[in-house]
Amino acid sequence: MTNETEAPELLPCPFCGGAAQHTSRSNSGDHSWFQNDVDHWIFCETANCYVHVGMCETREEAVDAWNTRITIAELTTTKPKKGETP
Ligand SMILES: [Zn+2]
């Protein structure tokens, strides 16, 4: 088991700047939309924002997903999208 007290730092929410929090839940099998035995995800604590990353298998994966950011410059750089011919 990972040591829950050694939490990697979470970046603030990219939309509202609010605090982010890790959570996880064990799946009893009656929720087919959960992907793993235990799902981890990170969400924004701000009411009416509640941005979150997808379910991850480990806390580290969820934190990585949350902390991965793309810059506006990268977003606006023209590159072919999936299924599009350049
Ligand atoms: Zn937020």
PDB file of the backbone (N, CA, C, O) and the ligand in Angstrom, with CONECT records:
HET     ZN  A 101       1
ATOM      1  N   MET A   1       0.837  -1.205   0.000  1.00  0.00           N
ATOM      2  CA  MET A   1       0.000   0.000   0.000  1.00  0.00           C
ATOM      3  C   MET A   1       0.871   1.254   0.000  1.00  0.00           C
ATOM      4  O   MET A   1       1.973   1.269   0.549  1.00  0.00           O
ATOM      5  N   THR A   2       0.362   2.271  -0.611  1.00  0.00           N
ATOM      6  CA  THR A   2       1.088   3.532  -0.627  1.00  0.00           C
ATOM      7  C   THR A   2       0.791   4.288   0.671  1.00  0.00           C
ATOM      8  O   THR A   2      -0.267   4.136   1.282  1.00  0.00           O
ATOM      9  N   ASN A   3       1.739   5.083   1.052  1.00  0.00           N
ATOM     10  CA  ASN A   3       1.579   5.894   2.249  1.00  0.00           C
ATOM     11  C   ASN A   3       0.739   7.132   1.936  1.00  0.00           C
ATOM     12  O   ASN A   3       1.195   8.039   1.240  1.00  0.00           O
ATOM     13  N   GLU A   4      -0.469   7.162   2.446  1.00  0.00           N
ATOM     14  CA  GLU A   4      -1.401   8.240   2.118  1.00  0.00           C
ATOM     15  C   GLU A   4      -0.955   9.605   2.644  1.00  0.00           C
ATOM     16  O   GLU A   4      -1.429  10.641   2.178  1.00  0.00           O
ATOM     17  N   THR A   5      -0.043   9.599   3.614  1.00  0.00           N
ATOM     18  CA  THR A   5       0.383  10.893   4.159  1.00  0.00           C
ATOM     19  C   THR A   5       1.406  11.574   3.260  1.00  0.00           C
ATOM     20  O   THR A   5       1.598  12.787   3.342  1.00  0.00           O
ATOM     21  N   GLU A   6       2.068  10.792   2.395  1.00  0.00           N
ATOM     22  CA  GLU A   6       3.039  11.379   1.475  1.00  0.00           C
ATOM     23  C   GLU A   6       2.353  11.752   0.170  1.00  0.00           C
ATOM     24  O   GLU A   6       2.675  11.214  -0.889  1.00  0.00           O
ATOM     25  N   ALA A   7       1.416  12.665   0.257  1.00  0.00           N
ATOM     26  CA  ALA A   7       0.642  13.037  -0.916  1.00  0.00           C
ATOM     27  C   ALA A   7       1.463  13.921  -1.845  1.00  0.00           C
ATOM     28  O   ALA A   7       2.033  14.921  -1.408  1.00  0.00           O
ATOM     29  N   PRO A   8       1.527  13.561  -3.122  1.00  0.00           N
ATOM     30  CA  PRO A   8       2.180  14.455  -4.067  1.00  0.00           C
ATOM     31  C   PRO A   8       1.361  15.736  -4.185  1.00  0.00           C
ATOM     32  O   PRO A   8       0.141  15.721  -4.021  1.00  0.00           O
ATOM     33  N   GLU A   9       2.030  16.821  -4.466  1.00  0.00           N
ATOM     34  CA  GLU A   9       1.328  18.101  -4.521  1.00  0.00           C
ATOM     35  C   GLU A   9       0.396  18.167  -5.725  1.00  0.00           C
ATOM     36  O   GLU A   9       0.763  17.774  -6.833  1.00  0.00           O
ATOM     37  N   LEU A  10      -0.786  18.658  -5.497  1.00  0.00           N
ATOM     38  CA  LEU A  10      -1.751  18.821  -6.576  1.00  0.00           C
ATOM     39  C   LEU A  10      -1.777  20.272  -7.019  1.00  0.00           C
ATOM     40  O   LEU A  10      -1.796  21.186  -6.195  1.00  0.00           O
ATOM     41  N   LEU A  11      -1.778  20.472  -8.318  1.00  0.00           N
ATOM     42  CA  LEU A  11      -1.908  21.824  -8.839  1.00  0.00           C
ATOM     43  C   LEU A  11      -3.332  22.308  -8.590  1.00  0.00           C
ATOM     44  O   LEU A  11      -4.259  21.505  -8.487  1.00  0.00           O
ATOM     45  N   PRO A  12      -3.500  23.634  -8.493  1.00  0.00           N
ATOM     46  CA  PRO A  12      -4.868  24.140  -8.339  1.00  0.00           C
ATOM     47  C   PRO A  12      -5.692  23.874  -9.595  1.00  0.00           C
ATOM     48  O   PRO A  12      -5.145  23.592 -10.661  1.00  0.00           O
ATOM     49  N   CYS A  13      -6.987  23.967  -9.459  1.00  0.00           N
ATOM     50  CA  CYS A  13      -7.895  23.758 -10.583  1.00  0.00           C
ATOM     51  C   CYS A  13      -7.555  24.720 -11.725  1.00  0.00           C
ATOM     52  O   CYS A  13      -7.375  25.915 -11.491  1.00  0.00           O
ATOM     53  N   PRO A  14      -7.464  24.207 -12.967  1.00  0.00           N
ATOM     54  CA  PRO A  14      -7.106  25.064 -14.103  1.00  0.00           C
ATOM     55  C   PRO A  14      -8.220  26.034 -14.483  1.00  0.00           C
ATOM     56  O   PRO A  14      -7.980  26.978 -15.235  1.00  0.00           O
ATOM     57  N   PHE A  15      -9.422  25.823 -13.983  1.00  0.00           N
ATOM     58  CA  PHE A  15     -10.545  26.681 -14.354  1.00  0.00           C
ATOM     59  C   PHE A  15     -10.797  27.768 -13.318  1.00  0.00           C
ATOM     60  O   PHE A  15     -10.890  28.946 -13.662  1.00  0.00           O
ATOM     61  N   CYS A  16     -10.907  27.382 -12.061  1.00  0.00           N
ATOM     62  CA  CYS A  16     -11.266  28.361 -11.035  1.00  0.00           C
ATOM     63  C   CYS A  16     -10.123  28.642 -10.077  1.00  0.00           C
ATOM     64  O   CYS A  16     -10.213  29.567  -9.269  1.00  0.00           O
ATOM     65  N   GLY A  17      -9.052  27.865 -10.147  1.00  0.00           N
ATOM     66  CA  GLY A  17      -7.936  28.079  -9.236  1.00  0.00           C
ATOM     67  C   GLY A  17      -8.167  27.495  -7.857  1.00  0.00           C
ATOM     68  O   GLY A  17      -7.363  27.693  -6.946  1.00  0.00           O
ATOM     69  N   GLY A  18      -9.258  26.784  -7.707  1.00  0.00           N
ATOM     70  CA  GLY A  18      -9.606  26.204  -6.417  1.00  0.00           C
ATOM     71  C   GLY A  18      -8.724  25.027  -6.040  1.00  0.00           C
ATOM     72  O   GLY A  18      -7.928  24.537  -6.842  1.00  0.00           O
ATOM     73  N   ALA A  19      -8.883  24.590  -4.814  1.00  0.00           N
ATOM     74  CA  ALA A  19      -8.106  23.462  -4.308  1.00  0.00           C
ATOM     75  C   ALA A  19      -8.602  22.163  -4.922  1.00  0.00           C
ATOM     76  O   ALA A  19      -9.787  21.991  -5.207  1.00  0.00           O
ATOM     77  N   ALA A  20      -7.655  21.261  -5.113  1.00  0.00           N
ATOM     78  CA  ALA A  20      -8.000  19.953  -5.658  1.00  0.00           C
ATOM     79  C   ALA A  20      -7.866  18.907  -4.567  1.00  0.00           C
ATOM     80  O   ALA A  20      -7.098  19.075  -3.620  1.00  0.00           O
ATOM     81  N   GLN A  21      -8.603  17.850  -4.705  1.00  0.00           N
ATOM     82  CA  GLN A  21      -8.586  16.804  -3.699  1.00  0.00           C
ATOM     83  C   GLN A  21      -8.597  15.430  -4.360  1.00  0.00           C
ATOM     84  O   GLN A  21      -9.217  15.212  -5.400  1.00  0.00           O
ATOM     85  N   HIS A  22      -7.888  14.519  -3.711  1.00  0.00           N
ATOM     86  CA  HIS A  22      -7.883  13.129  -4.189  1.00  0.00           C
ATOM     87  C   HIS A  22      -9.005  12.363  -3.508  1.00  0.00           C
ATOM     88  O   HIS A  22      -9.311  12.595  -2.339  1.00  0.00           O
ATOM     89  N   THR A  23      -9.599  11.473  -4.231  1.00  0.00           N
ATOM     90  CA  THR A  23     -10.538  10.568  -3.599  1.00  0.00           C
ATOM     91  C   THR A  23     -10.468   9.220  -4.306  1.00  0.00           C
ATOM     92  O   THR A  23      -9.985   9.118  -5.434  1.00  0.00           O
ATOM     93  N   SER A  24     -10.943   8.219  -3.644  1.00  0.00           N
ATOM     94  CA  SER A  24     -10.957   6.891  -4.251  1.00  0.00           C
ATOM     95  C   SER A  24     -12.162   6.138  -3.735  1.00  0.00           C
ATOM     96  O   SER A  24     -12.718   6.453  -2.682  1.00  0.00           O
ATOM     97  N   ARG A  25     -12.548   5.144  -4.497  1.00  0.00           N
ATOM     98  CA  ARG A  25     -13.625   4.306  -3.980  1.00  0.00           C
ATOM     99  C   ARG A  25     -13.452   2.875  -4.458  1.00  0.00           C
ATOM    100  O   ARG A  25     -13.041   2.616  -5.589  1.00  0.00           O
ATOM    101  N   SER A  26     -13.771   1.974  -3.578  1.00  0.00           N
ATOM    102  CA  SER A  26     -13.743   0.566  -3.923  1.00  0.00           C
ATOM    103  C   SER A  26     -15.048   0.236  -4.625  1.00  0.00           C
ATOM    104  O   SER A  26     -16.112   0.746  -4.275  1.00  0.00           O
ATOM    105  N   ASN A  27     -14.942  -0.608  -5.598  1.00  0.00           N
ATOM    106  CA  ASN A  27     -16.124  -0.938  -6.374  1.00  0.00           C
ATOM    107  C   ASN A  27     -16.630  -2.321  -6.007  1.00  0.00           C
ATOM    108  O   ASN A  27     -15.889  -3.304  -6.004  1.00  0.00           O
ATOM    109  N   SER A  28     -17.877  -2.362  -5.710  1.00  0.00           N
ATOM    110  CA  SER A  28     -18.457  -3.628  -5.279  1.00  0.00           C
ATOM    111  C   SER A  28     -18.946  -4.458  -6.457  1.00  0.00           C
ATOM    112  O   SER A  28     -19.399  -5.589  -6.278  1.00  0.00           O
ATOM    113  N   GLY A  29     -18.857  -3.901  -7.659  1.00  0.00           N
ATOM    114  CA  GLY A  29     -19.251  -4.660  -8.833  1.00  0.00           C
ATOM    115  C   GLY A  29     -20.628  -4.305  -9.345  1.00  0.00           C
ATOM    116  O   GLY A  29     -21.033  -4.769 -10.411  1.00  0.00           O
ATOM    117  N   ASP A  30     -21.356  -3.486  -8.598  1.00  0.00           N
ATOM    118  CA  ASP A  30     -22.702  -3.129  -9.046  1.00  0.00           C
ATOM    119  C   ASP A  30     -22.715  -1.797  -9.810  1.00  0.00           C
ATOM    120  O   ASP A  30     -23.773  -1.296 -10.191  1.00  0.00           O
ATOM    121  N   HIS A  31     -21.538  -1.245 -10.021  1.00  0.00           N
ATOM    122  CA  HIS A  31     -21.446  -0.012 -10.807  1.00  0.00           C
ATOM    123  C   HIS A  31     -20.544  -0.293 -12.004  1.00  0.00           C
ATOM    124  O   HIS A  31     -19.329  -0.107 -11.930  1.00  0.00           O
ATOM    125  N   SER A  32     -21.122  -0.729 -13.076  1.00  0.00           N
ATOM    126  CA  SER A  32     -20.327  -1.190 -14.212  1.00  0.00           C
ATOM    127  C   SER A  32     -19.524  -0.072 -14.865  1.00  0.00           C
ATOM    128  O   SER A  32     -18.582  -0.338 -15.612  1.00  0.00           O
ATOM    129  N   TRP A  33     -19.891   1.185 -14.585  1.00  0.00           N
ATOM    130  CA  TRP A  33     -19.151   2.273 -15.221  1.00  0.00           C
ATOM    131  C   TRP A  33     -17.832   2.563 -14.520  1.00  0.00           C
ATOM    132  O   TRP A  33     -17.003   3.312 -15.036  1.00  0.00           O
ATOM    133  N   PHE A  34     -17.635   1.972 -13.346  1.00  0.00           N
ATOM    134  CA  PHE A  34     -16.317   2.071 -12.735  1.00  0.00           C
ATOM    135  C   PHE A  34     -15.393   1.101 -13.434  1.00  0.00           C
ATOM    136  O   PHE A  34     -15.806   0.018 -13.849  1.00  0.00           O
ATOM    137  N   GLN A  35     -14.116   1.502 -13.562  1.00  0.00           N
ATOM    138  CA  GLN A  35     -13.217   0.724 -14.401  1.00  0.00           C
ATOM    139  C   GLN A  35     -12.340  -0.252 -13.623  1.00  0.00           C
ATOM    140  O   GLN A  35     -11.957  -1.291 -14.161  1.00  0.00           O
ATOM    141  N   ASN A  36     -12.019   0.056 -12.387  1.00  0.00           N
ATOM    142  CA  ASN A  36     -11.053  -0.749 -11.651  1.00  0.00           C
ATOM    143  C   ASN A  36     -11.642  -1.220 -10.328  1.00  0.00           C
ATOM    144  O   ASN A  36     -12.714  -0.773  -9.920  1.00  0.00           O
ATOM    145  N   ASP A  37     -10.937  -2.119  -9.669  1.00  0.00           N
ATOM    146  CA  ASP A  37     -11.372  -2.578  -8.351  1.00  0.00           C
ATOM    147  C   ASP A  37     -11.449  -1.399  -7.393  1.00  0.00           C
ATOM    148  O   ASP A  37     -12.384  -1.270  -6.603  1.00  0.00           O
ATOM    149  N   VAL A  38     -10.438  -0.543  -7.489  1.00  0.00           N
ATOM    150  CA  VAL A  38     -10.450   0.705  -6.738  1.00  0.00           C
ATOM    151  C   VAL A  38     -10.155   1.817  -7.728  1.00  0.00           C
ATOM    152  O   VAL A  38      -9.137   1.784  -8.419  1.00  0.00           O
ATOM    153  N   ASP A  39     -11.026   2.787  -7.799  1.00  0.00           N
ATOM    154  CA  ASP A  39     -10.818   3.915  -8.696  1.00  0.00           C
ATOM    155  C   ASP A  39     -10.345   5.124  -7.910  1.00  0.00           C
ATOM    156  O   ASP A  39     -10.827   5.412  -6.815  1.00  0.00           O
ATOM    157  N   HIS A  40      -9.385   5.821  -8.503  1.00  0.00           N
ATOM    158  CA  HIS A  40      -8.857   7.040  -7.907  1.00  0.00           C
ATOM    159  C   HIS A  40      -9.122   8.182  -8.861  1.00  0.00           C
ATOM    160  O   HIS A  40      -8.999   8.023 -10.075  1.00  0.00           O
ATOM    161  N   TRP A  41      -9.477   9.308  -8.332  1.00  0.00           N
ATOM    162  CA  TRP A  41      -9.574  10.488  -9.162  1.00  0.00           C
ATOM    163  C   TRP A  41      -9.354  11.735  -8.343  1.00  0.00           C
ATOM    164  O   TRP A  41      -9.411  11.717  -7.114  1.00  0.00           O
ATOM    165  N   ILE A  42      -9.100  12.824  -9.055  1.00  0.00           N
ATOM    166  CA  ILE A  42      -8.848  14.122  -8.437  1.00  0.00           C
ATOM    167  C   ILE A  42      -9.960  15.053  -8.887  1.00  0.00           C
ATOM    168  O   ILE A  42     -10.327  15.075 -10.061  1.00  0.00           O
ATOM    169  N   PHE A  43     -10.490  15.818  -7.952  1.00  0.00           N
ATOM    170  CA  PHE A  43     -11.551  16.740  -8.324  1.00  0.00           C
ATOM    171  C   PHE A  43     -11.342  18.096  -7.684  1.00  0.00           C
ATOM    172  O   PHE A  43     -10.660  18.225  -6.667  1.00  0.00           O
ATOM    173  N   CYS A  44     -11.939  19.102  -8.295  1.00  0.00           N
ATOM    174  CA  CYS A  44     -11.907  20.460  -7.770  1.00  0.00           C
ATOM    175  C   CYS A  44     -12.963  20.571  -6.672  1.00  0.00           C
ATOM    176  O   CYS A  44     -14.096  20.118  -6.839  1.00  0.00           O
ATOM    177  N   GLU A  45     -12.581  21.177  -5.551  1.00  0.00           N
ATOM    178  CA  GLU A  45     -13.491  21.259  -4.406  1.00  0.00           C
ATOM    179  C   GLU A  45     -14.531  22.372  -4.537  1.00  0.00           C
ATOM    180  O   GLU A  45     -15.490  22.426  -3.767  1.00  0.00           O
ATOM    181  N   THR A  46     -14.339  23.250  -5.507  1.00  0.00           N
ATOM    182  CA  THR A  46     -15.236  24.388  -5.627  1.00  0.00           C
ATOM    183  C   THR A  46     -16.626  23.948  -6.090  1.00  0.00           C
ATOM    184  O   THR A  46     -16.768  23.232  -7.081  1.00  0.00           O
ATOM    185  N   ALA A  47     -17.637  24.387  -5.359  1.00  0.00           N
ATOM    186  CA  ALA A  47     -19.008  24.098  -5.763  1.00  0.00           C
ATOM    187  C   ALA A  47     -19.237  24.763  -7.112  1.00  0.00           C
ATOM    188  O   ALA A  47     -18.709  25.846  -7.365  1.00  0.00           O
ATOM    189  N   ASN A  48     -20.007  24.136  -7.970  1.00  0.00           N
ATOM    190  CA  ASN A  48     -20.321  24.623  -9.315  1.00  0.00           C
ATOM    191  C   ASN A  48     -19.151  24.526 -10.280  1.00  0.00           C
ATOM    192  O   ASN A  48     -19.261  24.959 -11.427  1.00  0.00           O
ATOM    193  N   CYS A  49     -18.050  23.972  -9.843  1.00  0.00           N
ATOM    194  CA  CYS A  49     -16.931  23.738 -10.764  1.00  0.00           C
ATOM    195  C   CYS A  49     -16.775  22.227 -10.886  1.00  0.00           C
ATOM    196  O   CYS A  49     -17.094  21.630 -11.914  1.00  0.00           O
ATOM    197  N   TYR A  50     -16.282  21.635  -9.826  1.00  0.00           N
ATOM    198  CA  TYR A  50     -16.194  20.189  -9.725  1.00  0.00           C
ATOM    199  C   TYR A  50     -15.566  19.537 -10.956  1.00  0.00           C
ATOM    200  O   TYR A  50     -16.003  18.480 -11.412  1.00  0.00           O
ATOM    201  N   VAL A  51     -14.544  20.184 -11.474  1.00  0.00           N
ATOM    202  CA  VAL A  51     -13.770  19.579 -12.557  1.00  0.00           C
ATOM    203  C   VAL A  51     -13.071  18.343 -11.993  1.00  0.00           C
ATOM    204  O   VAL A  51     -12.604  18.355 -10.854  1.00  0.00           O
ATOM    205  N   HIS A  52     -13.002  17.299 -12.774  1.00  0.00           N
ATOM    206  CA  HIS A  52     -12.287  16.129 -12.306  1.00  0.00           C
ATOM    207  C   HIS A  52     -11.649  15.391 -13.456  1.00  0.00           C
ATOM    208  O   HIS A  52     -12.063  15.528 -14.608  1.00  0.00           O
ATOM    209  N   VAL A  53     -10.640  14.607 -13.138  1.00  0.00           N
ATOM    210  CA  VAL A  53     -10.014  13.764 -14.142  1.00  0.00           C
ATOM    211  C   VAL A  53     -10.748  12.423 -14.154  1.00  0.00           C
ATOM    212  O   VAL A  53     -11.556  12.139 -13.270  1.00  0.00           O
ATOM    213  N   GLY A  54     -10.464  11.631 -15.133  1.00  0.00           N
ATOM    214  CA  GLY A  54     -11.108  10.325 -15.249  1.00  0.00           C
ATOM    215  C   GLY A  54     -10.625   9.379 -14.167  1.00  0.00           C
ATOM    216  O   GLY A  54      -9.633   9.635 -13.485  1.00  0.00           O
ATOM    217  N   MET A  55     -11.342   8.292 -14.028  1.00  0.00           N
ATOM    218  CA  MET A  55     -10.983   7.279 -13.041  1.00  0.00           C
ATOM    219  C   MET A  55      -9.630   6.673 -13.382  1.00  0.00           C
ATOM    220  O   MET A  55      -9.375   6.306 -14.529  1.00  0.00           O
ATOM    221  N   CYS A  56      -8.776   6.571 -12.390  1.00  0.00           N
ATOM    222  CA  CYS A  56      -7.456   5.990 -12.593  1.00  0.00           C
ATOM    223  C   CYS A  56      -7.275   4.800 -11.656  1.00  0.00           C
ATOM    224  O   CYS A  56      -7.977   4.647 -10.656  1.00  0.00           O
ATOM    225  N   GLU A  57      -6.305   3.966 -12.020  1.00  0.00           N
ATOM    226  CA  GLU A  57      -6.086   2.749 -11.242  1.00  0.00           C
ATOM    227  C   GLU A  57      -5.322   3.042  -9.953  1.00  0.00           C
ATOM    228  O   GLU A  57      -5.496   2.348  -8.952  1.00  0.00           O
ATOM    229  N   THR A  58      -4.479   4.068  -9.983  1.00  0.00           N
ATOM    230  CA  THR A  58      -3.697   4.408  -8.798  1.00  0.00           C
ATOM    231  C   THR A  58      -3.806   5.894  -8.512  1.00  0.00           C
ATOM    232  O   THR A  58      -4.159   6.689  -9.383  1.00  0.00           O
ATOM    233  N   ARG A  59      -3.497   6.253  -7.277  1.00  0.00           N
ATOM    234  CA  ARG A  59      -3.505   7.647  -6.883  1.00  0.00           C
ATOM    235  C   ARG A  59      -2.508   8.442  -7.717  1.00  0.00           C
ATOM    236  O   ARG A  59      -2.791   9.555  -8.161  1.00  0.00           O
ATOM    237  N   GLU A  60      -1.308   7.832  -7.924  1.00  0.00           N
ATOM    238  CA  GLU A  60      -0.252   8.510  -8.673  1.00  0.00           C
ATOM    239  C   GLU A  60      -0.718   8.843 -10.093  1.00  0.00           C
ATOM    240  O   GLU A  60      -0.464   9.933 -10.606  1.00  0.00           O
ATOM    241  N   GLU A  61      -1.399   7.890 -10.709  1.00  0.00           N
ATOM    242  CA  GLU A  61      -1.908   8.078 -12.065  1.00  0.00           C
ATOM    243  C   GLU A  61      -2.906   9.241 -12.101  1.00  0.00           C
ATOM    244  O   GLU A  61      -2.880  10.076 -13.005  1.00  0.00           O
ATOM    245  N   ALA A  62      -3.773   9.271 -11.105  1.00  0.00           N
ATOM    246  CA  ALA A  62      -4.776  10.329 -11.040  1.00  0.00           C
ATOM    247  C   ALA A  62      -4.114  11.693 -10.841  1.00  0.00           C
ATOM    248  O   ALA A  62      -4.506  12.685 -11.457  1.00  0.00           O
ATOM    249  N   VAL A  63      -3.105  11.723  -9.970  1.00  0.00           N
ATOM    250  CA  VAL A  63      -2.392  12.977  -9.707  1.00  0.00           C
ATOM    251  C   VAL A  63      -1.676  13.441 -10.971  1.00  0.00           C
ATOM    252  O   VAL A  63      -1.700  14.624 -11.310  1.00  0.00           O
ATOM    253  N   ASP A  64      -1.040  12.502 -11.661  1.00  0.00           N
ATOM    254  CA  ASP A  64      -0.365  12.839 -12.921  1.00  0.00           C
ATOM    255  C   ASP A  64      -1.353  13.417 -13.918  1.00  0.00           C
ATOM    256  O   ASP A  64      -1.075  14.418 -14.578  1.00  0.00           O
ATOM    257  N   ALA A  65      -2.510  12.773 -14.019  1.00  0.00           N
ATOM    258  CA  ALA A  65      -3.528  13.230 -14.963  1.00  0.00           C
ATOM    259  C   ALA A  65      -3.992  14.641 -14.597  1.00  0.00           C
ATOM    260  O   ALA A  65      -4.158  15.498 -15.465  1.00  0.00           O
ATOM    261  N   TRP A  66      -4.195  14.864 -13.316  1.00  0.00           N
ATOM    262  CA  TRP A  66      -4.654  16.183 -12.858  1.00  0.00           C
ATOM    263  C   TRP A  66      -3.594  17.252 -13.098  1.00  0.00           C
ATOM    264  O   TRP A  66      -3.910  18.369 -13.506  1.00  0.00           O
ATOM    265  N   ASN A  67      -2.342  16.904 -12.845  1.00  0.00           N
ATOM    266  CA  ASN A  67      -1.262  17.887 -12.940  1.00  0.00           C
ATOM    267  C   ASN A  67      -0.767  18.111 -14.366  1.00  0.00           C
ATOM    268  O   ASN A  67       0.060  18.991 -14.604  1.00  0.00           O
ATOM    269  N   THR A  68      -1.266  17.327 -15.308  1.00  0.00           N
ATOM    270  CA  THR A  68      -0.858  17.514 -16.706  1.00  0.00           C
ATOM    271  C   THR A  68      -1.659  18.667 -17.303  1.00  0.00           C
ATOM    272  O   THR A  68      -2.889  18.633 -17.328  1.00  0.00           O
ATOM    273  N   ARG A  69      -0.958  19.673 -17.776  1.00  0.00           N
ATOM    274  CA  ARG A  69      -1.622  20.848 -18.341  1.00  0.00           C
ATOM    275  C   ARG A  69      -1.098  21.118 -19.737  1.00  0.00           C
ATOM    276  O   ARG A  69       0.063  20.840 -20.038  1.00  0.00           O
ATOM    277  N   ILE A  70      -1.935  21.647 -20.568  1.00  0.00           N
ATOM    278  CA  ILE A  70      -1.519  22.064 -21.891  1.00  0.00           C
ATOM    279  C   ILE A  70      -1.627  23.589 -21.915  1.00  0.00           C
ATOM    280  O   ILE A  70      -2.544  24.164 -21.329  1.00  0.00           O
ATOM    281  N   THR A  71      -0.689  24.229 -22.593  1.00  0.00           N
ATOM    282  CA  THR A  71      -0.731  25.684 -22.646  1.00  0.00           C
ATOM    283  C   THR A  71      -1.673  26.138 -23.754  1.00  0.00           C
ATOM    284  O   THR A  71      -1.964  25.388 -24.686  1.00  0.00           O
ATOM    285  N   ILE A  72      -2.144  27.376 -23.640  1.00  0.00           N
ATOM    286  CA  ILE A  72      -3.016  27.939 -24.679  1.00  0.00           C
ATOM    287  C   ILE A  72      -2.285  27.907 -26.018  1.00  0.00           C
ATOM    288  O   ILE A  72      -2.892  27.627 -27.052  1.00  0.00           O
ATOM    289  N   ALA A  73      -0.988  28.193 -26.001  1.00  0.00           N
ATOM    290  CA  ALA A  73      -0.197  28.182 -27.231  1.00  0.00           C
ATOM    291  C   ALA A  73      -0.233  26.805 -27.881  1.00  0.00           C
ATOM    292  O   ALA A  73      -0.380  26.673 -29.096  1.00  0.00           O
ATOM    293  N   GLU A  74      -0.096  25.784 -27.039  1.00  0.00           N
ATOM    294  CA  GLU A  74      -0.135  24.419 -27.571  1.00  0.00           C
ATOM    295  C   GLU A  74      -1.516  24.095 -28.138  1.00  0.00           C
ATOM    296  O   GLU A  74      -1.638  23.405 -29.150  1.00  0.00           O
ATOM    297  N   LEU A  75      -2.546  24.600 -27.478  1.00  0.00           N
ATOM    298  CA  LEU A  75      -3.913  24.331 -27.918  1.00  0.00           C
ATOM    299  C   LEU A  75      -4.205  24.958 -29.270  1.00  0.00           C
ATOM    300  O   LEU A  75      -4.921  24.385 -30.090  1.00  0.00           O
ATOM    301  N   THR A  76      -3.647  26.135 -29.493  1.00  0.00           N
ATOM    302  CA  THR A  76      -3.973  26.882 -30.701  1.00  0.00           C
ATOM    303  C   THR A  76      -3.018  26.577 -31.848  1.00  0.00           C
ATOM    304  O   THR A  76      -3.217  27.043 -32.970  1.00  0.00           O
ATOM    305  N   THR A  77      -1.977  25.791 -31.563  1.00  0.00           N
ATOM    306  CA  THR A  77      -1.089  25.369 -32.633  1.00  0.00           C
ATOM    307  C   THR A  77      -1.862  24.436 -33.550  1.00  0.00           C
ATOM    308  O   THR A  77      -2.459  23.458 -33.101  1.00  0.00           O
ATOM    309  N   THR A  78      -1.846  24.743 -34.811  1.00  0.00           N
ATOM    310  CA  THR A  78      -2.621  23.914 -35.743  1.00  0.00           C
ATOM    311  C   THR A  78      -1.922  22.594 -35.993  1.00  0.00           C
ATOM    312  O   THR A  78      -0.804  22.538 -36.507  1.00  0.00           O
ATOM    313  N   LYS A  79      -2.598  21.565 -35.624  1.00  0.00           N
ATOM    314  CA  LYS A  79      -2.126  20.227 -35.979  1.00  0.00           C
ATOM    315  C   LYS A  79      -3.338  19.397 -36.328  1.00  0.00           C
ATOM    316  O   LYS A  79      -4.428  19.617 -35.800  1.00  0.00           O
ATOM    317  N   PRO A  80      -3.149  18.448 -37.214  1.00  0.00           N
ATOM    318  CA  PRO A  80      -4.306  17.653 -37.653  1.00  0.00           C
ATOM    319  C   PRO A  80      -4.919  16.874 -36.507  1.00  0.00           C
ATOM    320  O   PRO A  80      -4.211  16.287 -35.689  1.00  0.00           O
ATOM    321  N   LYS A  81      -6.246  16.874 -36.455  1.00  0.00           N
ATOM    322  CA  LYS A  81      -6.926  16.108 -35.427  1.00  0.00           C
ATOM    323  C   LYS A  81      -7.070  14.663 -35.879  1.00  0.00           C
ATOM    324  O   LYS A  81      -6.881  14.324 -37.048  1.00  0.00           O
ATOM    325  N   LYS A  82      -7.405  13.845 -34.928  1.00  0.00           N
ATOM    326  CA  LYS A  82      -7.606  12.429 -35.235  1.00  0.00           C
ATOM    327  C   LYS A  82      -8.627  12.256 -36.358  1.00  0.00           C
ATOM    328  O   LYS A  82      -9.702  12.856 -36.334  1.00  0.00           O
ATOM    329  N   GLY A  83      -8.286  11.451 -37.312  1.00  0.00           N
ATOM    330  CA  GLY A  83      -9.229  11.159 -38.377  1.00  0.00           C
ATOM    331  C   GLY A  83      -9.269  12.214 -39.477  1.00  0.00           C
ATOM    332  O   GLY A  83      -9.985  12.072 -40.468  1.00  0.00           O
ATOM    333  N   GLU A  84      -8.483  13.280 -39.280  1.00  0.00           N
ATOM    334  CA  GLU A  84      -8.462  14.361 -40.267  1.00  0.00           C
ATOM    335  C   GLU A  84      -7.198  14.244 -41.102  1.00  0.00           C
ATOM    336  O   GLU A  84      -6.123  13.958 -40.576  1.00  0.00           O
ATOM    337  N   THR A  85      -7.326  14.461 -42.368  1.00  0.00           N
ATOM    338  CA  THR A  85      -6.114  14.468 -43.182  1.00  0.00           C
ATOM    339  C   THR A  85      -5.538  15.888 -43.184  1.00  0.00           C
ATOM    340  O   THR A  85      -6.275  16.862 -43.333  1.00  0.00           O
ATOM    341  N   PRO A  86      -4.239  15.994 -43.021  1.00  0.00           N
ATOM    342  CA  PRO A  86      -3.612  17.315 -42.947  1.00  0.00           C
ATOM    343  C   PRO A  86      -3.767  18.119 -44.236  1.00  0.00           C
ATOM    344  O   PRO A  86      -3.289  19.250 -44.319  1.00  0.00           O
TER     345      PRO A  86
HETATM  346 ZN    ZN A 101     -12.383  24.428 -10.208  1.00  0.00          ZN2+
END
